[in-house]
């Protein structure tokens, strides 16, 4: 499957679940998850996509220089708007997945940042993994609020493939 399509499908899964939430459930934080609500996780995921798209022009993706729009964390409608914009931006891209790109990495809170070599394809793979990871947390938080995502939400593609192979 095309890596852009895979990411767009994940964003569509997010849109489907977001539409089941209202602002109250979206911001509900649980002490067991350090007070992070669903909105914080969605904002974080979308910030990474925005960093990716922005970095394509300059040749440097800086995932640490995120916007962190806290208004987005409190509004399902605003998050849906950003999600749809990101999905539309991604789906309109024609990328060479082998194209070299640099990624700025903060490996510690002290010392200098490191610029690593990567590729557009590798960063799209990272976004899939990162999104699925946060979706798993969002799925747990949603279920605790009585809002049940689709069975595949927050499950790694490799796990879904395995379950399909064993007949589950």
Backbone as JSON, one array per atom type, in Angstrom:
{
  "sequence": "XXXXXXXXXXXXXXXXXXXXXXXXXXXXXXXXXXXXXXXXXXXXXXXXXXXXXXXXXXXXXXXXXXXXXXXXXXXXXXXXXXXXXXXXXXXXXXXXXXXXXXXXXXXXXXXXXXXXXXXXXXXXXXXXXXXXXXXXXXXXXXXXXXXXXXXXXXXXXXXXXXXXXXXX",
  "N": [[0.84, -1.19, 0.0], [0.45, 2.2, -0.68], [2.33, 4.63, 1.04], [1.46, 7.23, 1.6], [-1.28, 6.97, 1.25], [-1.78, 5.11, 3.29], [-1.3, 6.68, 5.57], [-3.27, 8.64, 5.2], [-5.54, 7.07, 5.45], [-5.33, 6.37, 8.15], [-5.72, 8.91, 9.28], [-8.35, 9.29, 8.49], [-9.59, 7.31, 10.02], [-9.21, 8.51, 12.5], [-10.8, 10.8, 12.15], [-13.33, 9.61, 12.03], [-13.58, 8.56, 14.66], [-13.3, 10.93, 16.15], [-15.64, 12.25, 15.49], [-17.48, 11.02, 17.08], [-17.13, 12.02, 19.55], [-17.73, 14.63, 21.97], [-16.99, 18.03, 22.98], [-16.61, 17.88, 25.75], [-15.96, 15.17, 26.39], [-13.72, 15.03, 24.86], [-11.79, 16.61, 26.09], [-11.52, 15.46, 28.54], [-9.45, 14.41, 31.08], [-7.39, 11.9, 32.53], [-6.02, 10.96, 35.62], [-4.38, 8.69, 35.6], [-3.28, 8.73, 33.12], [-1.5, 10.79, 33.15], [-3.03, 13.05, 33.08], [-3.49, 13.68, 30.46], [-5.72, 14.24, 27.94], [-7.92, 13.04, 25.32], [-7.98, 14.99, 23.36], [-5.45, 16.19, 23.61], [-3.75, 14.16, 22.73], [-4.65, 13.83, 20.06], [-4.05, 16.37, 19.03], [-1.28, 16.33, 19.27], [-0.57, 14.24, 17.5], [-1.46, 15.35, 15.06], [0.18, 17.6, 14.96], [2.64, 16.43, 14.38], [2.23, 15.53, 11.78], [1.85, 18.01, 10.52], [4.4, 19.1, 10.91], [5.89, 17.36, 9.33], [4.88, 17.89, 6.71], [5.54, 20.61, 6.49], [8.32, 20.45, 6.64], [9.01, 19.27, 4.25], [9.34, 21.19, 2.27], [11.61, 22.67, 3.07], [13.49, 20.72, 3.4], [14.19, 19.82, 5.85], [12.89, 18.21, 8.53], [11.45, 19.06, 11.5], [10.39, 17.77, 14.21], [10.22, 18.63, 16.8], [9.68, 21.32, 16.8], [6.92, 22.0, 17.07], [3.58, 23.31, 16.66], [1.71, 23.19, 18.75], [-1.0, 23.94, 19.4], [-3.08, 24.78, 21.79], [-5.78, 25.41, 21.83], [-6.85, 23.76, 19.96], [-6.77, 21.35, 21.29], [-8.99, 21.42, 22.86], [-11.25, 21.54, 21.35], [-13.36, 19.71, 19.43], [-14.37, 20.32, 16.91], [-12.47, 22.17, 15.85], [-10.21, 20.51, 15.82], [-11.08, 18.59, 14.0], [-11.18, 20.17, 11.71], [-8.45, 20.8, 11.35], [-7.41, 18.22, 11.05], [-8.69, 17.39, 8.67], [-7.61, 19.25, 6.89], [-4.89, 18.54, 6.99], [-5.04, 15.89, 6.06], [-5.99, 16.4, 3.46], [-3.81, 17.88, 2.47], [-1.77, 15.94, 2.58], [-2.81, 13.95, 0.85], [-2.69, 15.22, -1.56], [-0.06, 15.33, -2.21], [2.7, 14.51, -4.25], [5.14, 12.42, -3.98], [8.58, 11.49, -3.91], [9.43, 8.73, -2.42], [11.94, 7.82, -1.8], [13.45, 10.05, -1.59], [16.0, 11.93, -0.08], [16.04, 13.34, 3.18], [16.47, 15.54, 5.95], [16.25, 15.15, 9.48], [15.55, 16.8, 12.4], [16.57, 16.12, 15.64], [15.97, 15.99, 19.05], [17.68, 14.59, 21.4], [18.08, 14.69, 24.07], [17.43, 16.68, 27.02], [19.43, 18.4, 27.43], [22.32, 19.76, 25.85], [23.31, 19.73, 22.35], [21.14, 19.71, 19.46], [20.59, 17.06, 17.14], [21.02, 16.42, 13.72], [19.61, 14.13, 11.68], [19.99, 11.81, 8.96], [17.47, 10.86, 6.73], [14.65, 9.53, 4.94], [11.92, 10.47, 2.81], [10.06, 8.4, 2.63], [10.73, 6.85, 4.89], [10.06, 8.61, 6.93], [7.32, 8.8, 6.53], [6.66, 6.21, 7.23], [7.37, 6.33, 9.93], [5.41, 8.16, 10.77], [3.08, 6.62, 10.5], [3.54, 4.63, 12.46], [3.83, 6.22, 14.79], [1.33, 7.49, 14.87], [-0.43, 5.29, 15.15], [0.42, 4.38, 17.66], [-0.35, 6.55, 19.36], [-3.07, 6.5, 18.82], [-3.76, 4.09, 20.02], [-3.62, 4.79, 22.71], [-5.6, 6.76, 22.71], [-7.78, 5.18, 22.06], [-8.08, 3.6, 24.38], [-8.66, 5.62, 26.29], [-11.02, 6.59, 25.17], [-12.72, 4.36, 25.32], [-12.9, 4.16, 28.08], [-14.56, 6.24, 28.54], [-16.89, 5.37, 27.5], [-17.12, 5.47, 24.77], [-16.76, 3.81, 21.91], [-14.23, 2.91, 19.76], [-13.67, 1.75, 16.35], [-12.77, -1.7, 15.87], [-10.17, -1.95, 14.77], [-8.9, 0.38, 15.34], [-6.07, 1.99, 16.52], [-4.51, -0.25, 16.45], [-1.68, -1.93, 15.4], [-0.71, -2.17, 11.95], [0.73, -4.54, 11.31], [-0.09, -6.27, 13.33], [-2.83, -6.46, 12.78], [-2.65, -7.7, 10.29], [-1.51, -10.14, 11.06], [-3.55, -11.16, 12.75], [-5.55, -11.53, 10.89], [-4.39, -13.52, 9.36], [-4.5, -15.71, 11.04], [-7.11, -16.14, 11.29], [-8.73, -14.48, 12.92]],
  "CA": [[0.0, 0.0, 0.0], [1.1, 3.5, -0.75], [2.51, 5.18, 2.38], [0.59, 8.41, 1.76], [-2.63, 6.44, 1.43], [-1.85, 4.51, 4.63], [-1.44, 7.78, 6.54], [-4.59, 9.26, 5.0], [-6.53, 6.16, 6.04], [-5.26, 6.55, 9.6], [-6.37, 10.18, 9.6], [-9.78, 9.07, 8.33], [-10.0, 6.6, 11.24], [-9.27, 9.53, 13.55], [-11.99, 11.62, 11.9], [-14.5, 8.81, 12.4], [-13.69, 8.52, 16.11], [-13.53, 12.29, 16.65], [-17.04, 12.61, 15.28], [-18.26, 10.39, 18.16], [-16.83, 12.75, 20.79], [-18.09, 16.05, 22.11], [-15.86, 18.74, 23.59], [-16.41, 17.45, 27.13], [-15.21, 13.91, 26.4], [-12.47, 15.29, 24.16], [-10.81, 17.21, 27.0], [-11.47, 14.72, 29.8], [-8.13, 13.86, 31.38], [-7.38, 10.89, 33.57], [-4.73, 11.01, 36.32], [-3.55, 7.54, 35.22], [-2.57, 9.04, 31.87], [-0.84, 12.07, 33.4], [-3.96, 14.13, 32.8], [-3.63, 13.91, 29.02], [-6.99, 13.82, 27.36], [-7.95, 12.64, 23.92], [-7.64, 16.16, 22.56], [-3.99, 16.4, 23.65], [-3.15, 13.15, 21.86], [-4.96, 14.16, 18.67], [-3.26, 17.55, 18.66], [0.11, 15.88, 19.16], [-0.47, 13.48, 16.24], [-1.59, 16.28, 13.93], [1.39, 18.43, 14.95], [3.7, 15.7, 13.69], [1.93, 15.59, 10.34], [2.13, 19.37, 10.07], [5.86, 19.24, 10.86], [6.34, 16.62, 8.16], [4.53, 18.64, 5.49], [6.34, 21.84, 6.48], [9.71, 20.1, 6.41], [9.25, 18.84, 2.87], [9.82, 22.34, 1.49], [12.96, 23.09, 3.48], [14.4, 19.58, 3.44], [14.47, 19.52, 7.25], [11.7, 17.99, 9.36], [11.75, 19.31, 12.92], [9.22, 17.35, 14.97], [10.2, 19.32, 18.08], [9.18, 22.69, 16.6], [5.49, 21.86, 16.8], [2.76, 24.47, 16.97], [1.1, 22.93, 20.06], [-2.18, 24.8, 19.53], [-3.89, 24.23, 22.88], [-7.2, 25.56, 21.49], [-7.2, 22.56, 19.21], [-6.94, 20.27, 22.26], [-10.26, 21.59, 23.57], [-12.35, 21.67, 20.4], [-13.49, 18.64, 18.44], [-14.56, 20.95, 15.6], [-11.19, 22.7, 15.39], [-9.36, 19.36, 15.52], [-11.56, 18.02, 12.73], [-10.76, 21.06, 10.62], [-7.01, 20.61, 11.14], [-7.25, 16.86, 10.54], [-9.1, 17.36, 7.26], [-6.62, 20.02, 6.14], [-3.68, 17.72, 6.91], [-5.34, 14.78, 5.16], [-6.04, 16.93, 2.09], [-2.43, 18.22, 2.08], [-1.05, 14.69, 2.33], [-3.33, 13.23, -0.31], [-2.35, 15.95, -2.79], [1.39, 15.28, -2.42], [3.33, 13.51, -5.12], [6.45, 12.37, -3.36], [9.57, 10.45, -4.15], [9.65, 8.24, -1.05], [13.36, 7.62, -1.6], [14.13, 11.35, -1.48], [16.69, 12.17, 1.2], [15.58, 14.47, 3.98], [17.1, 15.57, 7.27], [15.31, 15.23, 10.6], [16.16, 17.34, 13.62], [16.23, 15.26, 16.77], [16.43, 16.37, 20.39], [17.84, 13.31, 22.09], [18.09, 14.93, 25.51], [17.03, 18.04, 27.37], [20.65, 19.19, 27.45], [23.19, 19.51, 24.71], [22.85, 20.22, 21.06], [20.27, 18.86, 18.67], [21.26, 16.28, 16.12], [20.32, 16.3, 12.45], [19.79, 12.78, 11.15], [19.6, 11.57, 7.58], [16.32, 9.98, 6.6], [14.02, 9.64, 3.63], [10.5, 10.78, 2.89], [9.37, 7.15, 2.92], [10.97, 6.46, 6.29], [9.28, 9.5, 7.8], [5.91, 8.39, 6.4], [6.55, 5.02, 8.06], [7.37, 6.82, 11.31], [4.1, 8.76, 11.07], [2.13, 5.52, 10.71], [3.84, 4.03, 13.77], [3.55, 7.23, 15.82], [-0.12, 7.69, 14.92], [-1.03, 4.08, 15.73], [0.76, 4.4, 19.08], [-1.24, 7.48, 20.06], [-4.44, 6.01, 18.66], [-3.98, 3.06, 21.04], [-3.93, 5.52, 23.95], [-6.9, 7.41, 22.5], [-8.79, 4.12, 22.12], [-8.29, 3.26, 25.79], [-9.35, 6.75, 26.92], [-12.38, 6.65, 24.63], [-13.5, 3.25, 25.91], [-13.17, 4.5, 29.49], [-15.66, 7.22, 28.52], [-18.06, 4.74, 26.89], [-17.12, 5.73, 23.33], [-15.99, 2.67, 21.42], [-13.71, 3.03, 18.4], [-13.66, 0.54, 15.55], [-11.84, -2.71, 16.4], [-8.81, -1.8, 14.25], [-8.36, 1.68, 15.75], [-4.97, 1.9, 17.48], [-3.86, -1.55, 16.34], [-0.64, -1.87, 14.37], [-1.02, -2.91, 10.73], [1.31, -5.88, 11.37], [-0.96, -7.06, 14.2], [-4.06, -6.71, 12.02], [-2.29, -8.69, 9.27], [-1.34, -11.4, 11.77], [-4.86, -11.64, 13.19], [-6.25, -11.97, 9.69], [-3.78, -14.79, 8.91], [-4.89, -16.8, 11.94], [-8.56, -16.26, 11.26], [-9.44, -13.66, 13.93]],
  "C": [[0.88, 1.24, 0.0], [1.17, 4.12, 0.66], [1.68, 6.44, 2.62], [-0.83, 7.94, 2.02], [-2.81, 5.83, 2.82], [-2.03, 5.59, 5.69], [-2.8, 8.46, 6.41], [-5.69, 8.38, 5.58], [-6.52, 6.24, 7.56], [-5.95, 7.85, 10.02], [-7.89, 10.06, 9.46], [-10.34, 8.29, 9.52], [-10.15, 7.59, 12.4], [-10.49, 10.41, 13.39], [-13.25, 10.89, 12.34], [-14.67, 8.79, 13.92], [-13.96, 9.91, 16.68], [-15.0, 12.67, 16.55], [-17.96, 11.99, 16.33], [-18.09, 11.11, 19.5], [-17.49, 14.12, 20.77], [-16.91, 16.71, 22.83], [-15.57, 18.26, 25.01], [-15.6, 16.15, 27.19], [-13.83, 14.09, 25.78], [-11.4, 15.82, 25.1], [-10.65, 16.43, 28.31], [-10.09, 14.08, 29.98], [-8.24, 12.87, 32.52], [-6.02, 10.94, 34.26], [-3.81, 9.85, 35.95], [-2.79, 7.79, 33.93], [-1.94, 10.43, 31.95], [-1.73, 13.26, 33.03], [-4.16, 14.43, 31.33], [-4.96, 13.36, 28.54], [-6.83, 13.45, 25.9], [-7.53, 13.79, 23.03], [-6.14, 16.42, 22.5], [-3.31, 15.4, 22.7], [-3.42, 13.44, 20.38], [-4.14, 15.36, 18.2], [-1.81, 17.16, 18.4], [0.33, 15.14, 17.83], [-0.5, 14.44, 15.05], [-0.39, 17.21, 13.83], [2.53, 17.74, 14.21], [3.47, 15.7, 12.17], [2.22, 16.98, 9.78], [3.63, 19.63, 9.97], [6.43, 18.53, 9.64], [6.1, 17.42, 6.89], [5.38, 19.91, 5.38], [7.8, 21.54, 6.13], [10.03, 19.67, 4.99], [9.82, 19.97, 2.03], [11.27, 22.69, 1.81], [13.98, 21.96, 3.44], [14.8, 19.18, 4.84], [13.15, 19.4, 8.02], [12.12, 18.16, 10.81], [10.49, 19.0, 13.72], [9.13, 18.04, 16.33], [9.64, 20.74, 17.98], [7.7, 22.64, 16.22], [4.74, 23.1, 17.25], [2.15, 24.37, 18.37], [-0.07, 23.89, 20.33], [-3.12, 24.21, 20.59], [-5.39, 24.44, 22.66], [-7.7, 24.33, 20.77], [-7.46, 21.38, 20.14], [-8.3, 20.28, 22.92], [-11.47, 21.62, 22.65], [-12.33, 20.54, 19.38], [-13.57, 19.26, 17.05], [-13.25, 21.48, 15.03], [-10.24, 21.56, 15.02], [-9.78, 18.69, 14.22], [-11.13, 18.86, 11.54], [-9.27, 20.87, 10.3], [-6.75, 19.24, 10.54], [-7.58, 16.8, 9.05], [-8.13, 18.14, 6.38], [-5.35, 19.2, 5.94], [-3.91, 16.56, 5.95], [-5.36, 15.24, 3.71], [-4.64, 17.29, 1.59], [-1.65, 16.96, 1.72], [-1.5, 14.03, 1.05], [-2.98, 13.93, -1.62], [-0.85, 15.89, -3.1], [1.77, 14.18, -3.41], [4.79, 13.48, -4.69], [7.3, 11.23, -3.89], [9.92, 9.92, -2.76], [11.12, 7.94, -0.76], [14.14, 8.91, -1.42], [14.74, 11.52, -0.09], [16.12, 13.41, 1.86], [16.3, 14.4, 5.32], [15.99, 15.71, 8.32], [16.08, 15.75, 11.81], [15.64, 16.54, 14.81], [16.79, 15.87, 18.05], [16.48, 15.08, 21.2], [17.88, 13.47, 23.61], [17.67, 16.37, 25.77], [18.23, 18.97, 27.44], [21.49, 18.87, 26.22], [22.56, 19.94, 23.41], [21.94, 19.2, 20.38], [21.08, 18.17, 17.59], [20.39, 16.28, 14.86], [20.64, 14.93, 11.87], [19.37, 12.71, 9.7], [18.43, 10.58, 7.58], [15.83, 10.06, 5.17], [12.55, 9.96, 3.85], [9.71, 9.53, 3.25], [9.53, 6.71, 4.36], [10.16, 7.33, 7.23], [7.78, 9.21, 7.7], [5.66, 7.11, 7.21], [6.5, 5.4, 9.54], [6.0, 7.37, 11.67], [3.03, 7.69, 11.27], [2.32, 4.95, 12.11], [3.45, 4.98, 14.91], [2.04, 7.42, 15.99], [-0.8, 6.5, 15.56], [-0.79, 4.04, 17.24], [-0.18, 5.33, 19.86], [-2.7, 7.09, 19.93], [-4.75, 4.92, 19.69], [-4.33, 3.71, 22.38], [-5.3, 6.2, 23.86], [-8.02, 6.38, 22.59], [-9.11, 3.74, 23.56], [-9.08, 4.37, 26.49], [-10.79, 6.84, 26.44], [-13.25, 5.57, 25.25], [-13.84, 3.54, 27.38], [-14.31, 5.5, 29.61], [-16.92, 6.66, 27.88], [-18.2, 5.01, 25.4], [-16.18, 4.7, 22.71], [-15.56, 2.85, 19.97], [-13.88, 1.71, 17.65], [-12.58, -0.39, 16.08], [-10.39, -2.5, 15.96], [-8.15, -0.5, 14.68], [-7.27, 1.49, 16.8], [-4.28, 0.56, 17.48], [-2.89, -1.48, 15.17], [-1.04, -2.67, 13.14], [-0.46, -4.34, 10.75], [0.47, -6.81, 12.26], [-2.26, -7.41, 13.49], [-3.81, -7.78, 10.95], [-2.15, -10.07, 9.91], [-2.7, -11.98, 12.17], [-5.67, -12.17, 12.01], [-5.7, -13.33, 9.23], [-4.18, -15.97, 9.78], [-6.4, -16.92, 12.08], [-9.31, -15.5, 12.33], [-9.93, -12.39, 13.31]]
}
